[in-house]
Amino acid sequence: MRIAHVANFYGPRSGGLRTTMRALAEGYSQRGIDVLHIVPGEETVHSPAMSVLKAPRIPRSGGYRMIVSVRQVIDQLEQFSPDVLEVSDRFTLVSLAEWARKHDVYSALFVHETLSGLATVFVPAGHVLRPVIDRWNAHTAAKFDRVIATTEFAAREIRDVGASNLRKIGLGVDLSTFHPRWYDNALRSRLALGADTLLVHCGRLSPEKRVERSIDTVAELCCRGVSARLVVIGDGPQRARLEERAAGLPVDFLGFIHDRGDLARHLAVADVTLAPGPFETFCLAALESLACGTPIVASRSSAVGEIIDGESDAGSVADNTAASFADEVVRLTEIDEPHRRDTARRLAERSPWTRTIETLLADYASRTRIRQAS
């Protein structure tokens, strides 16, 4: 089997998408499958497993790029001749499904976001666009052989339009790289600067992530007399505004951490990771935090509650207010630390990448056999 994965809205710091593509490629390759990734970049560079196509930056996106020439993508696909085409873009690359159908290639669309949620964040009165979004989702889903959603939350708006080709397949976590063994007292001391409670926010600094709620949570904790400090890991278009909002508060911005092992060490020493994005369809950072033994507090309106799955000692969901997030931070930090860290780790161990990859490959193998037989 040969699998090509094409992605847009991709950049050097698009953490979740890059992590997912890398993990899938490694898993496929270990099973003897040839893989080609096609992504946008600053300059065109081709290698056996990666084709980077020169593409423009998206304004005010913090470095994301978007392939504008579908013909360039098709040229690479025709040279590679895949059996399966994975697409991570519900906008400009949808027409690739038509190429796949014409060439008898099984096509799978990965749903990484909710369009209705993004409309609510970025468009004034975005809820009025729901009928348009529903029509687009129905149109898009019909083009692909399979639509893959990582959580029920992500699946909902596709299921709402009656798509019969939808399947929920959860993402995974690198349980070796992200592990409680990376806990380092010296690093914790440097980050906490004497605070009793160390919080981490890990993610892109963009509007939909609601980083300001993590900052406001620390302010709320300080008002309650809690000795807390927040470390923000990530970068993005809102960084300057967020730093201004955090002025005078115990908040440090570390920027994007490229090294996965270094990121794991930072997550492992925190007491709680905050994930306030109200429209997160999976949130890999939350799962990586759990794998490091660090519980999470996430938005009740996001998909992260599905990951916690009732394990209240490993995390919780909160209303979309700083006061509610602060309440849950206090509750979690009052739980016996070894117990909450062990519970968090055991929860993450339910989601190895091997499970995701084996499920995807089983789906692809059954469907490509059907096509070959017909």
NUTIMI-425118 format. One record per residue (C-alpha): chain; x, y, z. Coordinates in steps of 0.05 Angstrom, whole numbers, plus 5000, padded with zeros to 4 digits. Layout:
REM residues N
A|X|Y|Z;
...
***
This chain:
REM residues 374
A|5000|5000|5000;
A|5022|5071|4985;
A|4993|5129|5023;
A|4997|5204|5007;
A|4977|5256|5057;
A|4964|5327|5033;
A|4956|5384|5083;
A|4945|5459|5080;
A|4945|5514|5133;
A|5012|5486|5152;
A|5074|5520|5180;
A|5137|5507|5220;
A|5097|5514|5285;
A|5032|5480|5267;
A|5042|5432|5325;
A|4981|5387|5325;
A|4977|5376|5250;
A|5053|5365|5244;
A|5052|5316|5303;
A|4994|5277|5273;
A|5025|5272|5204;
A|5093|5253|5232;
A|5064|5199|5277;
A|5022|5169|5221;
A|5081|5169|5173;
A|5126|5134|5223;
A|5073|5082|5239;
A|5058|5069|5166;
A|5132|5064|5148;
A|5144|5014|5204;
A|5092|4970|5171;
A|5127|4973|5104;
A|5081|5025|5072;
A|5109|5079|5026;
A|5088|5148|5049;
A|5090|5216|5015;
A|5072|5282|5050;
A|5054|5342|5008;
A|5054|5408|5047;
A|5064|5482|5034;
A|5129|5517|5049;
A|5175|5576|5034;
A|5209|5541|4976;
A|5196|5479|4935;
A|5237|5420|4960;
A|5226|5347|4941;
A|5250|5285|4977;
A|5226|5213|4974;
A|5178|5221|5032;
A|5162|5296|5030;
A|5144|5345|4976;
A|5144|5417|5001;
A|5110|5463|4951;
A|5125|5537|4949;
A|5064|5572|4976;
A|5045|5642|5002;
A|5036|5659|5075;
A|4966|5669|5100;
A|4960|5741|5126;
A|4957|5749|5201;
A|4962|5674|5212;
A|5029|5673|5247;
A|5066|5637|5191;
A|5016|5587|5162;
A|5020|5576|5088;
A|4969|5551|5037;
A|4979|5514|4972;
A|4942|5553|4918;
A|4960|5509|4858;
A|4922|5444|4861;
A|4957|5425|4795;
A|5024|5422|4832;
A|4995|5374|4882;
A|4965|5330|4827;
A|5033|5327|4792;
A|5064|5299|4855;
A|5007|5250|4866;
A|5012|5224|4795;
A|5086|5212|4804;
A|5076|5176|4870;
A|5014|5137|4849;
A|4982|5126|4918;
A|4931|5073|4936;
A|4903|5119|4991;
A|4899|5195|4992;
A|4892|5229|5060;
A|4872|5303|5059;
A|4877|5352|5117;
A|4841|5412|5088;
A|4766|5423|5081;
A|4773|5484|5037;
A|4822|5492|4979;
A|4841|5418|4968;
A|4772|5387|4966;
A|4777|5378|4891;
A|4832|5326|4902;
A|4776|5278|4919;
A|4754|5282|4846;
A|4824|5265|4823;
A|4825|5206|4871;
A|4758|5179|4846;
A|4780|5185|4773;
A|4845|5146|4787;
A|4812|5094|4832;
A|4848|5119|4895;
A|4813|5113|4962;
A|4805|5183|4992;
A|4800|5201|5065;
A|4785|5271|5092;
A|4811|5286|5162;
A|4767|5333|5202;
A|4813|5374|5247;
A|4765|5430|5265;
A|4692|5449|5268;
A|4674|5501|5216;
A|4615|5526|5258;
A|4663|5537|5317;
A|4713|5575|5274;
A|4658|5618|5246;
A|4636|5636|5317;
A|4707|5658|5334;
A|4727|5695|5271;
A|4662|5722|5241;
A|4616|5771|5275;
A|4549|5737|5286;
A|4582|5675|5257;
A|4524|5630|5279;
A|4482|5657|5221;
A|4529|5620|5174;
A|4508|5552|5199;
A|4462|5536|5139;
A|4520|5553|5092;
A|4568|5511|5133;
A|4519|5452|5132;
A|4514|5455|5057;
A|4590|5458|5050;
A|4599|5399|5098;
A|4548|5357|5060;
A|4581|5375|4993;
A|4651|5360|5019;
A|4634|5295|5054;
A|4600|5268|4991;
A|4664|5277|4951;
A|4707|5232|4995;
A|4704|5157|5006;
A|4715|5167|5080;
A|4710|5225|5129;
A|4751|5214|5192;
A|4735|5253|5256;
A|4778|5245|5317;
A|4723|5255|5369;
A|4648|5255|5374;
A|4652|5331|5380;
A|4688|5335|5313;
A|4641|5285|5282;
A|4577|5321|5303;
A|4572|5373|5248;
A|4588|5321|5195;
A|4536|5272|5224;
A|4485|5329|5226;
A|4485|5333|5150;
A|4472|5259|5143;
A|4540|5236|5118;
A|4541|5160|5115;
A|4616|5154|5104;
A|4637|5184|5172;
A|4680|5145|5220;
A|4707|5166|5288;
A|4780|5147|5299;
A|4817|5179|5357;
A|4887|5205|5352;
A|4943|5179|5396;
A|5002|5201|5438;
A|5076|5183|5438;
A|5077|5147|5505;
A|5153|5141|5504;
A|5170|5214|5491;
A|5115|5240|5537;
A|5126|5206|5604;
A|5126|5223|5678;
A|5199|5202|5684;
A|5218|5270|5656;
A|5198|5305|5720;
A|5257|5349|5739;
A|5258|5387|5805;
A|5309|5437|5780;
A|5267|5454|5718;
A|5205|5461|5761;
A|5241|5509|5808;
A|5264|5551|5749;
A|5194|5555|5720;
A|5154|5563|5784;
A|5199|5617|5814;
A|5175|5600|5884;
A|5101|5590|5867;
A|5066|5531|5899;
A|5023|5515|5837;
A|5054|5513|5767;
A|5006|5517|5709;
A|5020|5507|5635;
A|4983|5530|5573;
A|5010|5495|5511;
A|4984|5514|5443;
A|4981|5564|5387;
A|4970|5636|5409;
A|4910|5649|5366;
A|4838|5671|5380;
A|4805|5603|5378;
A|4852|5577|5433;
A|4827|5629|5484;
A|4895|5637|5516;
A|4869|5699|5552;
A|4826|5653|5595;
A|4889|5618|5621;
A|4918|5686|5639;
A|4854|5707|5673;
A|4853|5641|5711;
A|4920|5658|5742;
A|4895|5727|5760;
A|4834|5696|5793;
A|4878|5647|5832;
A|4922|5704|5856;
A|4860|5743|5879;
A|4842|5682|5921;
A|4910|5680|5953;
A|4934|5620|5915;
A|5009|5621|5899;
A|5007|5603|5825;
A|5048|5616|5763;
A|5031|5604|5690;
A|5079|5584|5635;
A|5054|5594|5564;
A|5086|5549|5512;
A|5072|5567|5439;
A|5072|5625|5391;
A|5023|5658|5344;
A|4992|5722|5320;
A|4963|5742|5388;
A|5028|5738|5427;
A|5040|5813|5436;
A|4968|5826|5457;
A|4970|5768|5506;
A|5036|5792|5536;
A|5005|5860|5547;
A|4945|5827|5581;
A|4991|5787|5627;
A|5033|5847|5648;
A|5042|5848|5723;
A|5018|5776|5732;
A|5060|5714|5746;
A|5059|5692|5674;
A|5119|5674|5629;
A|5118|5665|5554;
A|5169|5613|5530;
A|5152|5613|5456;
A|5148|5552|5413;
A|5188|5492|5437;
A|5213|5453|5377;
A|5244|5394|5413;
A|5191|5343|5434;
A|5232|5317|5491;
A|5241|5387|5519;
A|5166|5399|5512;
A|5153|5335|5551;
A|5198|5358|5607;
A|5160|5423|5613;
A|5093|5388|5614;
A|5117|5337|5665;
A|5136|5388|5718;
A|5070|5426|5717;
A|5014|5413|5767;
A|4958|5426|5716;
A|4954|5440|5642;
A|4900|5489|5619;
A|4863|5478|5554;
A|4810|5533|5550;
A|4796|5530|5475;
A|4720|5522|5470;
A|4721|5489|5402;
A|4780|5440|5408;
A|4763|5378|5368;
A|4818|5337|5401;
A|4875|5377|5432;
A|4938|5334|5426;
A|4972|5378|5478;
A|4921|5355|5530;
A|4935|5282|5515;
A|5011|5294|5517;
A|5002|5328|5584;
A|4965|5268|5612;
A|5019|5222|5585;
A|5069|5263|5626;
A|5027|5252|5688;
A|4999|5322|5689;
A|4923|5330|5695;
A|4884|5380|5652;
A|4828|5430|5660;
A|4792|5441|5594;
A|4732|5479|5567;
A|4667|5442|5578;
A|4645|5460|5507;
A|4705|5426|5474;
A|4721|5353|5458;
A|4773|5346|5514;
A|4720|5320|5561;
A|4716|5258|5517;
A|4790|5246|5529;
A|4783|5253|5604;
A|4725|5204|5600;
A|4701|5212|5672;
A|4769|5205|5704;
A|4759|5265|5750;
A|4825|5255|5786;
A|4862|5263|5720;
A|4827|5326|5697;
A|4762|5362|5691;
A|4721|5408|5647;
A|4702|5478|5667;
A|4653|5531|5645;
A|4683|5583|5599;
A|4701|5631|5656;
A|4765|5643|5694;
A|4729|5631|5760;
A|4706|5562|5738;
A|4776|5544|5713;
A|4806|5568|5779;
A|4756|5525|5817;
A|4779|5462|5780;
A|4853|5479|5788;
A|4843|5484|5863;
A|4804|5418|5864;
A|4857|5380|5825;
A|4916|5406|5865;
A|4882|5384|5929;
A|4884|5311|5905;
A|4943|5270|5928;
A|4997|5285|5877;
A|5023|5214|5864;
A|4952|5190|5855;
A|4931|5245|5806;
A|4995|5237|5765;
A|4988|5162|5762;
A|4914|5168|5742;
A|4933|5218|5687;
A|4986|5172|5658;
A|4940|5111|5659;
A|4887|5150|5622;
A|4936|5169|5567;
A|4959|5097|5560;
A|4890|5081|5530;
A|4910|5121|5468;
A|4975|5096|5437;
A|4988|5117|5365;
A|4991|5043|5347;
A|4916|5037|5359;
A|4901|5097|5312;
A|4947|5071|5257;
A|4921|4999|5260;
A|4849|5024|5257;
A|4863|5068|5197;
A|4901|5015|5159;
A|4847|4963|5171;
A|4796|5012|5143;
A|4840|5027|5082;
A|4856|4954|5069;
A|4783|4933|5070;
A|4761|4989|5025;
A|4818|4983|4974;
A|4805|4908|4970;
A|4732|4923|4954;
A|4753|4971|4900;
A|4802|4922|4870;
A|4750|4867|4870;
A|4700|4910|4835;
***
